Amino acid sequence: MRTENIKKYILGIVLIATAPLAVAASTALNCNGCTELQLLARAQQMGRGYHYIYNLPGNAIHLFYTQCEPSGVGGTACYADEQGVSSDVENVFSQYSALYAKNGNSEHFSEQFSVDLPSGSPVGRDGKPQDNGSINAYDTLVAGWLENKVVDYLNNPMSWTGAQAAAIQTAQIAKSDIINFSGASLVVTAVLNDGSRRTYKYDTNSNTFTPIADTARDAHGNTIPESTPKAGSEYIFNGGKDGNSGPGYDLHNLFWELEHTPPTDPTCAEENWDGERLTCNVRR
């Protein structure tokens, strides 16, 4: 029975998070821990119009209507009056408040997510494999269509299972068609088939996950460079000369990534491998 209730709860959140937008949703301003006077002052600062402000520790969402008029001394004076909050907004906030509590009283949601998708087994310019047949972090950097497959997977509610579903589906309530919460953020680390990983953030403006720069790591935890390395940069490669056990492609991929032809980045004029460190001399 408990499992069935969880499934129903998750399904309800999905319907809220993925409903088509009929009109632009309002955005509620974060004012956690604010007193009534502070809430009024914040509403006045926001200027003329209707403003939602929420206070998660106080478990309340407020709606203010602010009017402004000449102050008589060369400025403008604004006055805020609290209004009633509609039941649909109250319902969404109630669910979001519950998520906040389950997340350790934090609006910053994070999750580690397993992603196992076929890559088509691409090969490098020397004919050697770039992966083990599944998309890895390197693939997402060098092949836009493989990166898109990962993003589409993260954006698809059907991909989410178990605890990941609870964390990710419910966190996306932060971008509903009813009310949005300004303090919410969602970060997901995609752990790919071979153990490599890349981190993505949910963009509430475009309703999609986008990669966070410089978070790609190969199966051994080595940084995969996304921009031109500094002159004389050293990469400590923990996988040894074979790269990844089995196909041995991690070190191989790192060499190719550093040897882009100008003007693309990154570019090394010379690389030196001593069995542990890969040194890149930047092309001038």
N, C-alpha and C positions, 0 to 999 in steps of 0.2 A: 504493500500500500504506500509506503514511504517513497519508493522509487517512482510509482505512478504519479504521486503528488509533485515530485520534483520535475518530472517530464511535463506535466501540465503547467507548472510555474514557468519553466523555460520557454515553452511554446507561447505562453502569454506575452512574455517579454519580447520574443522574436516578432510577434505580430505588431507590437508597438514600435519596435526599432526599425522594421522594414516596411511599414505602411507607406503607401504613396503620399507624397506631399501635395495636399490640396492648396494650402496657403503657406506662406513662410512662417515657420514656428518662431515664437518669441524666445528671447534669451534671458535667462535669469542670472543676475549678478551674484557672485559669491560674496557673502559678508558673514562668514562663520564666526560665531562668538560675539556678534554685535548686540549692543543693548538697543532698546526701542528708540532712544534718542539718536544713537549712531545710525540706525536704519533710516530714520527720517532725514538725517543730515545727508546720507548717501543718496537718497532719492532726490533731495533738493539739488545736489551737485550734478545729477544727471540731466537736469534741465526739463523743459516742457514735455509732457506726454505721460504715458502709462509705463511703469517700470516694475518688473518682478525682481525681488531680492530674496535670496534664501539663506537660511541659517541652519546648517545641519546639526551642530551640537544642541541647538534649541528645537530641532525637529519641526521647523515651521518655514513656510514660504509666504511672502507678503506681496501684495500688489498696491502700488502707490500711484496716485495721479498728481502730477506736479504742474503747477501754474506759475508763470513768471510775469512780472510787471516792472516798469521803471521804479527804481528805489527813491527817486527824487533827489539823489545826490550824485547823479552822473553814472549810476550803475543799474543793475537789475537785481531784484529780489525775487526768490523762488520759494514757494510754499507747497508742501506735500501733504496730501490727505490719504489715509489708508482706505483701500477698497476691498470688497469681498473677492475671494479667489474662487474660480469655478471648480466644480467637482472633478472635471477631467484633469485639470492641472494639479489639483490636490492628489489625485490618484497616482499620477506619474511621479510626483515628488515623493510620495509615500514609498513607492517601490525603490526610487533612487536612494532615499534615506536608509532603507533596509540594506541595500548594497553597500553603502558607505560604512555601516556598522559592521557588516560581515568582512569588509576589507580593512579592518583595523582602524576604523574612523579616518579613512583616507579617501580622497577623490582620485588618487593616482593609481589606476588599476594596471597590473602587469601580469603577464602569463607567459609560460614557456610552452611552445606549441610544436608538436611533431608534424613534419610535412614530408611526405614520401610520394614524389611525382616522377613519372618517366621523363627522361631527357631526350631520347632518341639516340643516345650514345654518340655525341659529337666527338670529333678528333681535332687535334691541333694542326698547325702548319706542317709538322713533321710526321703526321699520320698517327700519332700516339693518342690514346683515349684521354679525355678531359675529366671523365667521371666514371662511375661504376654502373652506368645505365640509368641512374636517377639524378635529378637536379641537385647540384651542390651550390655552395655560396659563390664559388668562382663563376659558375654558369650564370647566376643572376646578375653578375657584374658585366659580363662580356656578351651576353645574348639577351636582348630586350624581350624577345618572345617567351623565353624561359622565365625571366623575371615576372612577366605579366601572368604566367601560369601560377606562380606562387602568390601574387597579389590577389588574383581571382579566387584562389583556394581560400585565402584568409578572409576574403569578403563574403564568401558563401556560407550562410548559416548551417547548411547541411554538412559542412566539414567539421563542425564543432561537436565534440562528444564529452560525456562525463563531466569531470570538474572543470575542464576547459570551457565547456558549453556554459556552465554557470558563470564563470568569470568573464567570458568574452561577450556572450549574448546579452547578459544583463548590463554589462558596462556600456553597451552601445545604446542603452536607453538615454544616455547623455546626449544623443542626437536623434530625438524623436520628432514626429510631426506636430507635437503639441507644445512642448517646452524644452529648451536646451539649458544646460547648466555650465556656466562659464569656467568653473574650476575643474571640470572633469578632464582626465587624460587617460589614454589607454595605450600601453606599449606591449608589443608581443615579440618574443624572441622565437624565430622559426628555426627549429632544429631539424636539419635536413638529413636525408637517408644515411649519409656516410659520417655523420657527426659534426659536419661543418654547420655554421649558423650565421644568421643575419637578423638584425633587429628592426622592427617596423613600428611606426606610430599611426594611430587612427586619426585621420584628418577630418575634423568635424565640419569643415567648409566644403570639402569635395566628397564626403561620405566614402572614403576609401583608405586603406592602409598604404602608407608611403615609407620607403626605407629611410632609416636614420644614417646619415653619412658616417663612414669610417667604422662601421660595426660588423663588417664581414670578417669572419674567421674561418680558417680551414679546419680540417678534421683534427688537427693537433693544437688548435688554439692560436696559430700564427695569424697575424693581421694580414689581410689581403689588401694591398694599397689601392686606393681609389683616386689618388692625386699624385702629382710629381713628388717623389721622395726628396729629402734634403741631400745635399752633396755628401757623399761618404756614409750614407745611412747604412746601418747594419740590421739585418733581420736574423734573429736567433730562431733557427728552424728545428723544432723538436722532433720532427718525423724522420730524421736521418736521410740518407741519399735516396732511399726508395720512396720517400714521400708518404704515401698511404700504404699500409700493409695490403698486399694483393696487387692491385693495378699499379700502385706507385706513382700517382699522378699529382699529388699536392705540390711537391717541389717543382715538378715539371711545369705545372700551371703557373706557379709564382714566377718562374723565369720568363714565360711567355707574357705574363701580365706586365712585367717590368721592361719588356723589349718592344713596346708599341712603337710604330714608326711615326716620327714627327709629322704633323704638329699635335697628334693625340697624346694624352697623358695616361699613365706615367711613362717616362723614357729614361733608360740607362745607356750610357755610352759604353760601359764596361761592367761586367759582373764577376765577382770572385766568390767561389764557394770553398770553404775550408773544412767541410764535413759537419760544421755546426752553424756557422754564420754565413749569410749571403750578403755581400757588400755591393751596394749599387753606387756607381759614380755617375752623377746626372749629366746628361748630354747638354752641352752649352749651346 
